[in-house]
Amino acid sequence: MDASSSATLHPYWPRDLLIPTYVANDRSMSEILAFLFSVSGVFLLATWLVSGQKGEQLGTWRRLAVCWFAVCGFIHGVIEGWFSLYYDIIPGDQSFLSQLCEYFEVISANNFTVCMETVTAWFWGPFSFWAIYAFLTNKPYRFVLQLIISLGQLYGAVLYFYTEHRDGYAHSELGHPVYFWFYFVFMNTLWIVIPLSLIVDSWKQLSAAQSATDNNGSMKSKRK
């Protein structure tokens, strides 16, 4: 069997991509998606219930933002963390997390993907859980954390879309309702829209705090 024929024994794009260690997953896509959304749902529900115990301190919008960070902590810390550690064996590994990564990561593990996912896993994952703690305990740096995490997520998502555009969308079947529009476009657009809204929110909160500090300083100067 020549290289050209062996290159097409996997379901990924581009079709001529060489993945010599590839082994087909033994779990169906529905099983993997059920796990992903079930665990994400548990994180959402648990965080929503815990945040509700803060009473008037956290409104609905803020509780939803905290829930978002809980899901981010799981996805960044666990899924992308697994990818950053085992990207070189994922194509042939049959562990559940490796099979999950195959559906959501570029299986060729190019340098950009490995570097970006490693930064995301080891910074934005722990920072997301830190942000949850900061909001639940009303720490003064909570919006600084929100701004840092959201900027990192937005930057990563924009680079992901832009590099794929420059590659001519070679890693997906252009126009496919599931693999292109759902996995690639919709799922990744979430990491642009939500972080962008949180950046605007952080901007407003931090600007208001600085304005209050400036006004307080002006009043003290006048008293002198």
C-alpha positions as CSV (number, residue, x, y, z in Angstrom):
1,M,0.0,0.0,0.0
2,D,1.5,3.4,-1.0
3,A,1.5,6.6,1.1
4,S,-1.3,8.2,-0.9
5,S,-3.7,5.4,-0.2
6,S,-2.7,5.0,3.5
7,A,-3.2,8.7,4.0
8,T,-6.9,8.5,3.5
9,L,-7.7,5.8,6.1
10,H,-8.8,8.4,8.6
11,P,-11.9,10.6,8.6
12,Y,-10.1,13.9,9.0
13,W,-9.3,16.8,6.7
14,P,-7.3,17.4,4.6
15,R,-7.9,13.9,3.2
16,D,-4.3,13.4,2.3
17,L,-3.1,14.2,5.8
18,L,-0.6,11.6,7.0
19,I,-1.4,10.2,10.4
20,P,0.7,7.0,10.6
21,T,-0.4,6.1,14.2
22,Y,-4.1,6.7,13.7
23,V,-6.5,4.1,15.1
24,A,-10.3,4.5,14.7
25,N,-12.2,5.4,17.8
26,D,-14.1,2.6,19.5
27,R,-16.7,5.0,20.9
28,S,-19.4,6.7,18.8
29,M,-19.7,10.5,18.4
30,S,-23.0,10.4,20.3
31,E,-21.3,8.8,23.3
32,I,-18.5,11.4,23.3
33,L,-20.9,14.4,22.9
34,A,-23.2,13.0,25.6
35,F,-20.2,12.9,28.0
36,L,-19.1,16.4,27.1
37,F,-22.5,18.0,27.5
38,S,-23.4,16.0,30.6
39,V,-20.2,17.0,32.5
40,S,-20.6,20.6,31.3
41,G,-24.2,20.5,32.5
42,V,-23.1,19.3,35.9
43,F,-20.6,22.1,36.2
44,L,-23.2,24.6,35.2
45,L,-25.8,23.3,37.6
46,A,-23.5,23.0,40.5
47,T,-22.0,26.5,40.0
48,W,-25.5,28.0,39.5
49,L,-26.7,26.5,42.8
50,V,-23.6,27.6,44.7
51,S,-23.7,31.1,43.3
52,G,-27.4,31.4,44.2
53,Q,-26.4,31.1,47.9
54,K,-24.7,34.5,47.6
55,G,-28.1,36.2,47.7
56,E,-28.2,39.8,46.4
57,Q,-24.5,39.9,45.9
58,L,-24.7,38.2,42.5
59,G,-27.4,39.0,40.0
60,T,-28.6,36.6,37.2
61,W,-26.1,38.0,34.7
62,R,-23.2,37.6,37.1
63,R,-24.2,34.1,38.1
64,L,-24.3,33.2,34.4
65,A,-20.8,34.6,33.9
66,V,-19.5,32.5,36.9
67,C,-21.1,29.4,35.3
68,W,-19.3,30.2,32.1
69,F,-16.0,30.2,34.0
70,A,-16.9,26.8,35.5
71,V,-17.4,25.3,32.0
72,C,-14.2,27.1,30.8
73,G,-12.3,25.5,33.7
74,F,-13.4,22.1,32.8
75,I,-12.8,22.4,29.0
76,H,-9.5,24.3,29.3
77,G,-8.1,22.4,32.3
78,V,-9.2,18.9,31.5
79,I,-9.8,18.5,27.8
80,E,-7.2,20.9,26.5
81,G,-4.9,20.0,29.3
82,W,-5.0,16.4,28.2
83,F,-4.3,17.5,24.6
84,S,-1.3,19.6,25.7
85,L,0.2,16.6,27.5
86,Y,-0.6,13.7,25.1
87,Y,-1.1,15.4,21.6
88,D,1.6,13.1,20.2
89,I,-0.2,9.9,21.0
90,I,-3.8,11.0,20.7
91,P,-4.4,9.6,17.1
92,G,-3.7,6.1,18.2
93,D,-4.8,6.2,21.9
94,Q,-8.2,4.7,22.8
95,S,-8.7,6.5,26.2
96,F,-11.9,8.4,26.4
97,L,-10.3,11.9,26.7
98,S,-8.1,11.2,23.7
99,Q,-11.1,10.2,21.6
100,L,-12.9,13.4,22.8
101,C,-9.9,15.5,21.7
102,E,-10.0,14.0,18.2
103,Y,-13.4,15.6,17.7
104,F,-12.4,19.0,18.8
105,E,-8.7,19.5,18.1
106,V,-6.6,19.6,15.0
107,I,-5.4,16.0,15.0
108,S,-2.2,16.9,13.1
109,A,-1.0,18.7,16.2
110,N,0.8,21.5,14.4
111,N,3.0,23.8,16.4
112,F,0.4,26.6,16.6
113,T,-2.2,24.3,18.0
114,V,0.0,22.7,20.6
115,C,1.4,26.0,21.8
116,M,-2.0,27.7,21.9
117,E,-3.7,24.9,23.7
118,T,-0.9,24.5,26.2
119,V,-1.1,28.2,27.1
120,T,-4.9,27.9,27.3
121,A,-4.9,24.8,29.4
122,W,-2.3,25.8,32.0
123,F,-3.3,29.5,32.3
124,W,-6.9,30.0,31.4
125,G,-8.0,26.7,33.0
126,P,-6.7,27.5,36.5
127,F,-7.5,31.2,36.1
128,S,-11.2,30.3,35.4
129,F,-11.5,28.4,38.7
130,W,-9.7,31.3,40.4
131,A,-12.3,33.7,38.9
132,I,-15.1,31.6,40.3
133,Y,-13.6,31.8,43.8
134,A,-13.0,35.6,43.3
135,F,-16.6,36.3,42.4
136,L,-18.1,34.1,45.1
137,T,-16.0,35.7,47.8
138,N,-16.2,39.2,46.3
139,K,-12.5,39.7,45.9
140,P,-11.5,43.2,44.6
141,Y,-9.5,41.7,41.7
142,R,-12.3,39.6,40.3
143,F,-12.9,41.9,37.2
144,V,-9.2,42.0,36.5
145,L,-9.2,38.2,36.3
146,Q,-12.3,38.3,34.1
147,L,-10.6,40.7,31.8
148,I,-7.3,38.7,31.6
149,I,-9.1,35.4,30.9
150,S,-11.5,36.8,28.4
151,L,-8.8,38.7,26.4
152,G,-6.8,35.4,26.3
153,Q,-9.8,33.5,25.0
154,L,-10.7,36.1,22.5
155,Y,-7.2,36.3,21.2
156,G,-6.9,32.5,20.8
157,A,-10.2,32.2,19.0
158,V,-9.4,35.0,16.6
159,L,-6.1,33.4,15.8
160,Y,-7.7,30.0,15.4
161,F,-10.2,31.3,12.9
162,Y,-7.7,33.5,11.0
163,T,-5.0,30.7,10.7
164,E,-7.7,28.3,9.4
165,H,-8.9,30.9,6.9
166,R,-5.4,31.4,5.6
167,D,-5.1,27.6,5.3
168,G,-8.2,27.6,3.1
169,Y,-10.3,25.7,5.7
170,A,-8.2,22.6,4.9
171,H,-9.0,21.0,8.3
172,S,-12.8,20.7,7.8
173,E,-15.3,19.8,5.1
174,L,-16.3,23.3,4.0
175,G,-20.0,23.8,4.4
176,H,-20.7,20.5,6.3
177,P,-23.7,21.1,8.6
178,V,-22.0,19.3,11.6
179,Y,-18.2,19.4,11.2
180,F,-18.0,22.9,9.7
181,W,-21.0,24.9,10.8
182,F,-21.5,23.3,14.3
183,Y,-18.1,22.2,15.4
184,F,-15.9,24.8,13.7
185,V,-18.1,27.9,13.3
186,F,-20.7,27.8,16.1
187,M,-18.6,26.2,18.9
188,N,-15.7,28.5,18.3
189,T,-17.8,31.6,17.8
190,L,-18.9,31.2,21.4
191,W,-15.3,31.8,22.4
192,I,-15.5,35.2,20.7
193,V,-19.0,36.4,21.6
194,I,-19.0,35.6,25.3
195,P,-15.4,36.7,26.1
196,L,-16.0,39.9,24.1
197,S,-19.1,40.7,26.2
198,L,-17.2,40.0,29.4
199,I,-14.4,42.3,28.2
200,V,-16.9,45.1,27.8
201,D,-18.3,44.3,31.2
202,S,-14.9,44.3,32.8
203,W,-14.1,47.6,31.1
204,K,-17.3,49.2,32.5
205,Q,-16.7,47.8,36.0
206,L,-13.0,48.8,36.2
207,S,-13.7,52.2,34.7
208,A,-16.4,52.9,37.2
209,A,-14.1,51.9,40.1
210,Q,-11.3,54.1,38.8
211,S,-13.7,57.0,38.4
212,A,-14.8,56.6,42.0
213,T,-11.2,56.5,43.1
214,D,-10.4,59.7,41.1
215,N,-13.4,61.5,42.5
216,N,-12.6,60.5,46.0
217,G,-9.0,61.7,45.5
218,S,-10.3,65.1,44.2
219,M,-12.6,65.5,47.2
220,K,-9.7,64.8,49.6
221,S,-7.5,67.4,47.8
222,K,-10.2,70.0,48.0
223,R,-10.6,69.5,51.8
224,K,-6.9,70.1,52.2
